[in-house]
Amino acid sequence: MRYKCSFFVLIKNKNKAKSEREDLYNLIDIYGKMCYYILVYKINMEEFKMYRTNTCGELNIENVEQTVELAGWIQKIRDLGGMIFIDLRDEFGITQIVINDEKLQEQAKDFNTESCIHIIGKVVERANKNNKISTGEVEVVAKEIEILGKCKNVLPFEINTDQDVREDLRLEYRFLDLRNEKLHNNILLRSKILKTLRDKMDELDFTEIQTPILANSSPEGARDYLVPSRINPGEFYALPQAPQQFKQLLMVSGFNKYYQIAPCFRDEDPRADRAPGEFYQLDFEMSFATQEDVFKIIEEVVPYTFEKFTNWKVDKGPFIRIPYKEAMEKYGIDKPDLRNPLIIQDATKLFENSDFNAFKGKTVKLIVVPNGAEQGRKFFDKMGEFATTEEVGAKGLAWTKIERDGQVTGGIAKFITEDIKEKLQKEYGVEENSSIFFIADEFEKAQKIAGLVRIELGKRLDLLEKNAYRFCFIVDFPMYELSDEGTIDFSHNPFSMPQGGLEALENKNPLEILAYQYDLVCNGYEMASGAVRNHNPETMVKAFEIAGYTEEDVKERFGALYNAFQYGTPPHAGAAPGVDRMVMLIADSQNIREIIAFPKNKKARDLLMRAPSVVSEQQLEDVHIELKK
């Protein structure tokens, strides 16, 4: 065969140069070897064993009388004496297996749930059909059974039940936990969402580029994970909190649109909506782009992805835009859940002449709950208990009702004068049969407490819009904020462009300067963050100087950017939707660990792989580290 192919190819290419003919010979050699291996494969086919020709989710009434092979895990065994039934499960579904042969029944007595088996059998119609599974019209009568992997007699927990299992135990046996149908489907959903995001970004002419994992330390708002260098004693890499500097350098390098599904590493405390240690984001950046250009991309990609994987109502662009200051005033938080209809209003002036001492000299916020007067005293007491928890931090929660007959009752009713009542109705939209909650404290604390009370009221009164994804952009973030030590610090991304540019940095109060920074919020979760970048080196240096960095600091810590910006930098902007939160929202999960294959626990420990762990003295010596005992 090889020589016939050689003769034919060389006749067609007799005029080609000698080097090109040698290349053809090499290709023919490879082809000849492939033919040889195919021949050997056919000869040895009898020794080759396929463990599955069908999946456990595909058989139906049309397969009756067919002989099939299935492989999977035993979900349930029912021994009825003269007959044994097995629910066989794989990634695609469940098929009922019937064992009525005495020899096979004897073999099956050693089977345990979650053991992996292979069966050959005949498809028959079920007498008692099961409408809950796709294969419920049929069952397979086993002719041959082989155990592929035996499971221990005692499982650490049941796999596919509603039984509550301690999370640390689930994480320790995560390979078993991932067999749970709901959790398994979450991971499959994540894979499909990632593919959809990549396909959509490719369609929009973005170029996927990978940036380094071993990078430099950068002030992104969290602690770095440091990696000691063996080759360079006393020096460290940092795992990137985000590919921020690299993606900006790509814009300087002339790439028009960049994206990647980027791993990011931040040494932050765990919480339900944030994975400890690492997370993934759809990182993208565009040259010659404005804030509007970034919004259009997000409004194109995000609703498209949500609509593909849910039947819930999904907001389409253009999304509502809420300035940061307005968000804090109306919702008490910069990631408002727009499914909650309650609004916070400022009532400081309303009570400036009140006799109620608890309100004097304080910022007073109020929340009006339509039909809230229908709640009993116990509800108001419980809300007061919530407000005074350590997490919320209120000294108390004042309240009152306006009944259907217009009477003011309960709580601080005696301090609601006719004048105050009239203003509540005219200026604050209070109607009859409403309740009103009041929060009084220092300005920022009052905002925060009111925001948490609003969220809790929405949950307890079941006010949230059902089966909907409500999006909004939070815009006009402050460029700077006061740190706990009273110094000026960046409030958001330090590489953002200040509104007003260099002139604003030189002439305005830093705490009054706004930035071209924005967040995408969905149902109370921050789902993306981004900014128009500060691409002017002089403006960049000034911005960092205000935050306490010298020009030398900037050159040392951000030398690559500082240097690159001297060589013709295009205006650029971008954002980074969080993949983990996106999947969590689409999967309607309340815990981000439920959509990550191998997450860490609340103490940032990987209980499966037992990380972090102690390393040997030799390993420490290799990287020039001595532990402080």
C-alpha positions as a printed Julia matrix, in Angstrom:
629×3 Matrix{Float64}:
   0.0     0.0     0.0
   2.74    2.4     0.95
   4.59    1.96   -2.34
   1.46    2.3    -4.49
   0.68    5.54   -2.65
   4.29    6.65   -3.13
   4.2     6.01   -6.85
   0.87    7.81   -7.31
   1.95   10.88   -5.27
   5.32   11.14   -6.98
   3.83   10.86  -10.47
   1.5    13.78   -9.64
   4.38   15.78   -8.17
   7.28   14.79  -10.47
   8.11   18.44  -11.14
   8.44   19.35   -7.45
  11.82   20.08   -5.9
  13.74   17.29   -4.18
  13.15   18.75   -0.69
   9.4    18.86   -1.32
   9.44   15.24   -2.55
  11.23   14.21    0.63
   8.48   15.89    2.64
   5.94   13.85    0.72
   7.88   10.66    1.47
   7.69   11.48    5.17
   3.94   12.01    4.98
   3.55    8.68    3.17
   5.57    6.98    5.91
   3.17    8.31    8.51
   0.16    7.22    6.44
   1.61    3.75    6.03
   2.14    3.37    9.75
  -1.45    4.49   10.4
  -2.73    1.78    8.02
  -0.59   -0.78    9.81
  -1.93    0.13   13.24
  -5.52    0.08   11.96
  -4.88   -3.44   10.64
  -3.42   -4.59   13.97
  -6.41   -3.01   15.78
  -8.84   -5.03   13.59
  -6.94   -8.25   14.16
  -7.04   -7.77   17.94
 -10.64   -6.52   18.04
 -11.77   -9.64   19.88
  -9.46   -8.77   22.76
 -10.72   -5.18   22.89
 -13.61   -4.71   25.36
 -16.16   -1.92   25.25
 -17.79   -1.37   28.64
 -20.71    0.68   27.34
 -22.56    1.03   24.04
 -25.59    2.81   25.49
 -26.07    5.4    28.19
 -28.43    4.98   31.15
 -30.6     7.83   29.94
 -31.3     7.0    26.29
 -33.35    3.78   26.17
 -37.08    4.0    25.41
 -39.96    1.92   24.07
 -38.4     1.8    20.59
 -35.46   -0.19   21.99
 -37.62   -3.13   23.16
 -36.16   -6.54   22.17
 -32.72   -5.04   21.55
 -29.63   -6.35   23.32
 -27.71   -3.5    24.95
 -24.65   -2.88   27.09
 -24.74   -0.43   29.98
 -22.21    0.67   32.58
 -22.66    2.9    35.58
 -23.11    3.12   39.33
 -25.65    1.25   41.44
 -27.98    3.85   42.88
 -30.4     1.45   44.52
 -30.78   -2.34   44.97
 -34.12   -4.0    45.74
 -34.07   -7.76   46.44
 -37.61   -9.16   46.17
 -36.58  -12.78   46.65
 -37.13  -14.26   43.22
 -36.06  -11.09   41.46
 -33.49   -8.31   42.05
 -33.94   -4.78   40.73
 -31.02   -2.36   40.3
 -31.29    1.33   39.46
 -28.2     1.87   37.32
 -27.03    5.48   37.05
 -24.54    7.33   34.88
 -24.15   10.97   33.89
 -27.05   10.72   31.45
 -29.8     9.13   33.53
 -31.1     5.99   35.28
 -32.15    2.62   33.86
 -33.8    -0.15   35.84
 -31.99   -3.5    35.58
 -33.84   -6.74   36.31
 -31.91   -9.83   37.49
 -34.01  -12.99   37.41
 -31.3   -15.53   36.58
 -30.31  -17.51   39.72
 -26.61  -17.48   38.91
 -26.6   -13.72   38.34
 -28.68  -13.19   41.48
 -26.06  -15.02   43.51
 -23.39  -12.8    41.95
 -25.42   -9.66   42.68
 -25.66  -10.45   46.39
 -22.13   -9.08   46.78
 -23.04   -5.76   45.13
 -23.17   -2.53   47.15
 -24.74    0.79   46.25
 -22.32    3.1    44.41
 -20.37    0.14   43.04
 -19.54    0.49   39.34
 -20.86   -2.36   37.15
 -21.2    -3.39   33.5
 -24.21   -5.33   32.22
 -25.39   -6.89   28.95
 -29.1    -7.5    28.65
 -32.33   -7.34   26.72
 -34.65   -4.33   26.71
 -38.26   -5.14   27.68
 -41.33   -3.03   28.34
 -41.98   -2.3    32.02
 -45.19   -3.49   33.57
 -45.17   -0.64   36.1
 -43.96    2.42   34.27
 -42.08    5.26   35.99
 -42.9     8.7    34.59
 -40.25   10.38   36.74
 -37.32    9.17   34.62
 -36.77    9.31   30.84
 -36.27    5.52   30.62
 -39.33    4.74   32.73
 -41.17    2.83   29.99
 -38.53    0.09   29.78
 -36.14   -2.03   31.82
 -33.21   -4.28   30.93
 -33.21   -7.97   31.82
 -29.58   -8.8    32.58
 -27.82  -11.66   30.79
 -24.27  -10.85   31.92
 -22.99   -8.76   34.83
 -19.46   -7.66   35.63
 -18.32   -5.56   38.56
 -15.88   -2.89   37.4
 -15.21   -1.15   40.69
 -16.51   -2.27   44.08
 -17.62    0.29   46.65
 -17.12    0.0    50.4
 -20.02   -1.39   52.39
 -20.49    1.8    54.39
 -20.68    5.16   52.63
 -19.76    8.35   54.53
 -23.17    9.73   53.48
 -26.04    8.96   51.12
 -25.42   10.32   47.62
 -28.79   11.14   46.07
 -31.11   11.96   48.94
 -32.41   15.1    50.6
 -30.58   14.15   53.79
 -28.62   17.04   55.31
 -24.91   16.27   55.35
 -22.26   18.3    57.14
 -20.48   20.38   54.5
 -16.95   19.54   55.65
 -17.76   15.83   55.28
 -19.08   16.43   51.76
 -15.92   18.35   50.84
 -13.67   15.63   52.28
 -15.42   13.09   50.01
 -16.02   15.51   47.16
 -15.57   12.75   44.54
 -18.67   11.09   46.02
 -20.51   14.37   46.54
 -20.08   15.18   42.84
 -22.13   12.06   42.01
 -25.15   13.87   43.47
 -27.43   14.67   40.53
 -28.01   18.33   41.36
 -24.35   19.07   42.09
 -23.18   17.06   39.07
 -25.55   18.99   36.82
 -24.24   22.28   38.22
 -20.73   21.38   37.06
 -22.02   20.34   33.62
 -23.96   23.63   33.45
 -20.77   25.53   34.29
 -18.99   23.85   31.37
 -21.78   24.81   28.96
 -21.83   28.41   30.22
 -18.05   28.73   29.73
 -18.37   27.43   26.17
 -21.21   29.87   25.48
 -19.16   32.8    26.79
 -16.19   31.84   24.64
 -18.36   31.39   21.55
 -20.04   34.77   22.09
 -16.75   36.62   22.65
 -15.3    34.99   19.52
 -18.4    36.07   17.61
 -17.8    39.65   18.79
 -14.23   39.53   17.41
 -12.4    39.33   20.73
  -9.05   37.52   20.79
  -8.45   34.99   23.58
  -5.01   35.51   25.12
  -3.61   33.85   28.26
  -1.73   36.04   30.72
   0.81   34.83   33.33
  -0.1    33.15   36.62
   3.24   33.87   38.22
   3.15   37.65   38.3
   4.06   40.62   40.48
   2.42   41.94   43.63
  -0.17   44.65   42.93
  -2.56   46.67   45.15
  -5.91   45.32   43.92
  -7.71   45.69   47.24
  -6.89   42.31   48.8
  -3.9    40.37   50.1
  -1.7    38.59   47.58
  -0.82   34.93   47.51
   2.99   34.95   47.39
   5.16   32.33   45.69
   8.84   32.22   46.74
  11.44   32.05   43.98
  14.05   29.29   44.25
  16.24   30.79   41.56
  16.06   34.33   42.95
  16.6    34.08   46.73
  14.5    36.4    48.85
  12.2    37.38   45.99
   8.6    36.41   45.41
   6.05   36.1    42.66
   2.41   36.9    43.4
  -0.54   35.03   41.98
  -2.56   37.65   40.04
  -5.56   39.15   41.81
  -6.65   39.97   38.26
  -4.86   40.19   34.89
  -5.21   43.98   35.13
  -1.75   45.17   34.11
  -1.28   42.47   31.51
  -4.51   43.23   29.7
  -3.67   46.93   29.65
  -0.26   46.08   28.22
  -1.99   44.07   25.51
  -3.85   47.23   24.49
  -0.54   49.1    24.31
   0.71   46.18   22.18
  -1.88   46.9    19.52
  -4.42   44.16   20.2
  -7.87   45.54   19.55
 -10.04   43.3    21.75
  -8.79   40.82   24.33
 -10.54   38.29   26.56
  -9.88   35.2    28.62
 -11.59   33.07   31.25
  -9.07   34.24   33.82
  -8.23   32.63   37.17
  -7.78   35.23   39.91
  -6.29   34.75   43.37
  -7.1    36.83   46.44
  -6.38   36.03   50.06
  -9.81   37.08   51.35
 -12.13   35.73   54.02
 -14.65   33.22   52.62
 -18.38   33.92   52.37
 -21.39   32.34   50.69
 -21.05   34.29   47.41
 -17.25   34.35   47.26
 -14.93   31.37   46.89
 -11.86   31.61   49.12
  -8.51   31.84   47.4
  -9.42   31.67   43.73
 -12.21   32.54   41.34
 -12.73   32.92   37.6
 -13.87   35.89   35.56
 -14.6    36.68   31.93
 -11.86   39.27   31.64
 -12.02   41.56   28.62
 -10.49   44.82   27.41
 -10.91   47.01   24.3
  -8.76   49.65   22.67
 -10.21   53.03   21.66
 -13.22   52.26   23.86
 -15.47   54.31   26.12
 -17.67   53.33   29.05
 -20.58   53.06   26.62
 -18.69   50.56   24.45
 -18.07   48.32   27.47
 -21.72   48.51   28.52
 -22.84   47.41   25.03
 -20.62   44.32   25.21
 -21.94   43.36   28.66
 -25.53   43.99   27.54
 -24.91   41.72   24.57
 -23.09   38.86   26.31
 -24.74   38.58   29.74
 -28.48   38.48   28.84
 -27.7    36.14   25.93
 -25.97   33.71   28.28
 -28.68   33.88   30.95
 -31.51   33.43   28.42
 -29.83   30.35   26.98
 -29.83   28.5    30.3
 -32.96   29.67   32.11
 -36.67   30.19   31.57
 -36.75   33.06   34.05
 -37.38   36.63   32.94
 -34.06   38.27   31.98
 -33.56   42.02   31.72
 -32.27   43.11   28.33
 -30.09   46.11   27.61
 -29.84   48.96   28.04
 -29.68   48.21   31.75
 -30.75   50.74   34.39
 -27.85   52.99   35.45
 -27.67   54.13   39.05
 -24.98   56.53   40.33
 -23.16   55.18   43.38
 -24.42   58.02   45.6
 -28.04   57.38   44.59
 -27.65   53.64   45.18
 -26.41   54.25   48.72
 -29.25   56.69   49.42
 -32.08   54.56   48.01
 -30.84   51.05   48.79
 -28.12   51.48   51.44
 -25.77   49.31   49.37
 -23.87   49.54   46.08
 -25.26   46.2    44.85
 -29.04   46.64   45.14
 -31.49   43.84   44.48
 -34.02   45.5    42.17
 -36.5    42.67   42.69
 -37.14   44.24   46.11
 -39.61   47.16   45.72
 -38.74   48.83   49.04
 -36.86   52.15   48.95
 -34.91   53.95   51.69
 -35.77   57.63   52.2
 -34.02   60.3    54.25
 -36.17   61.68   57.07
 -33.55   63.69   58.97
 -35.26   67.06   58.38
 -38.66   65.56   59.18
 -37.57   64.87   62.76
 -35.2    67.81   63.35
 -37.69   69.41   65.77
 -39.02   66.15   67.2
 -39.11   65.41   70.94
 -37.82   61.9    70.26
 -34.3    61.98   71.77
 -33.15   58.86   69.89
 -33.38   60.83   66.62
 -31.77   64.09   67.76
 -28.48   64.92   66.03
 -28.68   61.73   63.97
 -29.21   60.88   60.33
 -32.7    59.35   60.15
 -33.66   56.9    57.4
 -37.08   55.39   56.89
 -38.54   52.47   54.92
 -42.24   52.42   54.08
 -43.8    48.95   53.75
 -47.18   49.02   51.91
 -49.75   46.81   53.7
 -47.17   46.36   56.46
 -49.73   47.31   59.14
 -51.19   43.81   58.74
 -48.17   42.33   60.56
 -48.5    41.52   64.25
 -46.33   42.75   67.11
 -44.16   39.61   66.95
 -42.98   40.52   63.44
 -41.82   43.97   64.55
 -40.05   42.53   67.59
 -38.23   40.01   65.41
 -37.12   42.76   63.04
 -35.8    44.69   66.05
 -33.81   41.62   67.13
 -32.36   41.33   63.65
 -31.32   45.0    63.52
 -29.46   44.77   66.83
 -27.39   41.72   65.9
 -23.63   42.22   65.73
 -23.69   41.82   61.95
 -26.15   44.7    61.46
 -25.03   46.88   64.37
 -28.11   49.01   65.13
 -28.83   50.23   68.66
 -32.52   49.67   67.95
 -35.17   49.73   65.23
 -38.02   52.2    65.6
 -41.35   51.54   63.86
 -44.99   52.56   63.66
 -48.14   51.75   61.7
 -50.79   53.78   59.93
 -53.95   51.71   60.12
 -56.72   51.52   57.53
 -58.69   54.13   59.49
 -55.72   56.52   59.41
 -54.78   56.02   63.07
 -51.07   55.91   63.94
 -50.39   52.96   66.26
 -47.58   50.92   67.75
 -43.89   51.56   68.29
 -43.07   55.29   68.32
 -46.65   56.37   67.48
 -46.7    59.0    70.24
 -43.85   60.88   68.53
 -45.67   60.96   65.17
 -47.45   64.3    65.41
 -50.19   65.36   63.02
 -47.66   67.54   61.2
 -45.2    64.65   60.8
 -48.02   62.31   59.77
 -49.18   64.73   57.08
 -45.65   65.05   55.68
 -45.2    61.27   55.75
 -48.29   60.94   53.6
 -47.58   63.81   51.2
 -43.79   63.71   50.87
 -42.91   60.07   51.6
 -45.82   58.28   49.96
 -47.1    56.65   53.14
 -50.59   55.25   52.6
 -53.07   53.73   54.99
 -52.39   50.14   56.11
 -48.63   50.78   55.89
 -45.86   50.25   58.39
 -42.76   52.46   58.67
 -39.34   51.48   59.96
 -36.88   54.15   61.17
 -33.09   53.92   61.46
 -31.12   56.66   63.26
 -27.33   56.77   63.49
 -24.26   58.44   61.99
 -24.72   59.03   58.25
 -22.75   56.09   56.78
 -23.8    53.69   59.52
 -27.45   54.67   59.1
 -27.18   53.96   55.37
 -25.64   50.54   55.96
 -28.16   49.5    58.63
 -31.09   50.72   56.52
 -29.76   48.73   53.56
 -29.6    45.52   55.6
 -33.07   46.14   57.1
 -34.47   46.68   53.59
 -33.01   43.35   52.4
 -34.37   41.5    55.45
 -37.84   43.02   55.07
 -37.9    41.93   51.44
 -37.07   38.34   52.45
 -39.38   38.06   55.47
 -42.36   39.62   53.7
 -41.68   37.67   50.48
 -41.61   40.88   48.43
 -38.95   39.84   45.9
 -40.08   39.47   42.29
 -40.13   35.75   41.43
 -38.19   34.03   38.64
 -36.48   37.16   37.35
 -32.95   38.43   36.78
 -32.83   42.21   37.26
 -29.65   43.94   36.08
 -28.32   47.43   36.67
 -25.04   49.31   36.3
 -23.72   51.19   39.32
 -21.74   54.12   37.92
 -19.82   57.21   39.09
 -17.95   55.56   41.94
 -15.79   57.82   44.12
 -12.18   57.67   43.01
 -10.96   57.72   46.62
 -12.16   56.94   50.13
 -10.87   57.34   53.67
  -9.12   54.28   55.05
  -9.62   53.07   58.62
  -6.44   54.97   59.49
  -7.86   58.21   58.05
  -5.63   58.28   54.96
  -6.73   58.68   51.34
  -7.01   55.35   49.53
  -8.4    54.08   46.23
 -12.05   53.08   46.61
 -12.12   50.85   43.53
  -9.65   49.96   40.79
  -6.47   52.09   41.11
  -5.94   52.09   37.33
  -9.21   53.92   36.6
  -9.54   57.23   34.81
 -10.74   60.05   37.08
 -13.63   62.09   35.73
 -12.09   65.44   34.82
  -8.65   63.9    34.28
  -5.49   65.54   35.57
  -7.23   68.86   36.19
  -9.63   67.24   38.68
  -6.76   65.49   40.47
  -4.87   68.75   40.85
  -7.75   71.01   41.87
 -10.58   69.06   43.54
 -10.98   67.55   46.97
  -9.92   63.9    46.39
 -13.03   62.61   48.18
 -15.23   64.51   45.7
 -13.55   63.12   42.57
 -15.6    60.55   40.67
 -14.1    57.89   38.43
 -15.13   56.15   35.24
 -15.72   52.97   37.25
 -18.75   50.74   37.12
 -20.21   47.54   38.46
 -22.8    45.24   36.96
 -25.26   44.07   39.62
 -27.74   41.21   39.35
 -30.29   40.34   42.05
 -28.18   41.82   44.81
 -24.85   40.36   43.69
 -21.94   42.27   42.17
 -21.51   40.36   38.93
 -18.92   42.43   37.08
 -16.55   45.27   37.7
 -14.72   47.49   35.27
 -13.45   50.91   34.34
 -12.16   53.24   31.68
  -8.39   53.04   32.25
  -6.04   55.84   33.13
  -3.69   55.6    30.16
  -1.83   58.9    30.64
   1.43   58.46   32.64
   1.29   61.95   34.15
  -2.31   61.45   35.3
  -1.44   57.98   36.57
   1.41   59.29   38.72
  -0.77   62.05   40.17
  -3.57   59.6    40.97
  -1.19   57.36   42.9
   0.46   60.32   44.65
  -2.89   61.28   46.17
  -3.14   57.72   47.54
   0.29   58.03   49.14
   2.56   56.6    46.44
   5.54   58.5    45.07
   6.51   58.52   41.42
   9.36   56.18   42.35
   6.83   53.82   43.95
   4.83   53.83   40.73
   7.93   53.14   38.65
   8.98   50.32   40.96
   5.6    48.65   41.49
   4.04   49.3    38.09
   7.17   49.77   36.03
   5.87   47.86   33.03
   2.73   50.0    32.73
   4.53   53.23   33.51
   7.16   52.5    30.88
   4.65   51.25   28.29
   2.53   54.37   28.65
   5.44   56.42   27.31
   5.09   54.76   23.89
   1.75   55.77   22.4
  -1.01   54.25   24.52
  -4.55   54.09   23.09
  -7.52   54.92   25.32
  -8.9    51.63   26.57
 -11.59   50.22   28.84
 -12.88   46.88   30.0
 -14.63   44.81   32.62
 -14.67   41.36   34.13
 -17.97   39.52   34.78
 -17.51   36.89   37.48
 -18.01   33.4    36.09
 -18.63   31.75   39.47
 -21.4    34.17   40.45
 -22.91   33.98   36.98
 -23.17   30.19   37.23
 -24.46   30.45   40.8
 -27.26   32.79   39.72
 -28.24   30.74   36.66
 -28.22   27.52   38.73
 -30.33   29.32   41.38
 -27.85   28.2    44.04
 -27.43   29.97   47.37
 -23.85   28.79   47.9
 -20.99   29.39   45.49
 -19.32   26.13   46.59
 -22.18   24.26   44.91
 -21.06   25.32   41.42
 -17.3    24.68   41.83
 -15.98   21.16   41.34
 -13.38   21.21   44.11
 -14.0    24.19   46.41
 -12.38   25.07   49.7
 -14.33   25.27   52.94
 -15.17   28.31   55.05
 -11.67   28.29   56.5
 -10.07   28.25   53.02
  -9.03   24.6    53.4
  -9.2    21.94   50.7
 -10.32   18.98   52.8
 -10.06   16.53   49.9
  -6.43   17.24   48.99
  -5.58   18.43   52.54
  -4.27   21.81   51.51
  -2.72   23.96   52.78
  -0.28   21.55   54.4
   3.08   21.52   56.13
   6.05   21.05   53.79
   9.43   19.54   54.49
  12.48   21.44   55.72
  14.2    20.63   52.43
  11.4    22.26   50.43
  11.65   25.38   52.57
  15.42   25.42   52.2
  15.07   25.15   48.41
  13.12   28.42   48.33
  15.28   30.1    51.0
  12.56   30.32   53.67
  12.85   29.78   57.4
   9.63   29.55   59.39
   9.08   31.66   62.46
   8.11   29.11   65.09
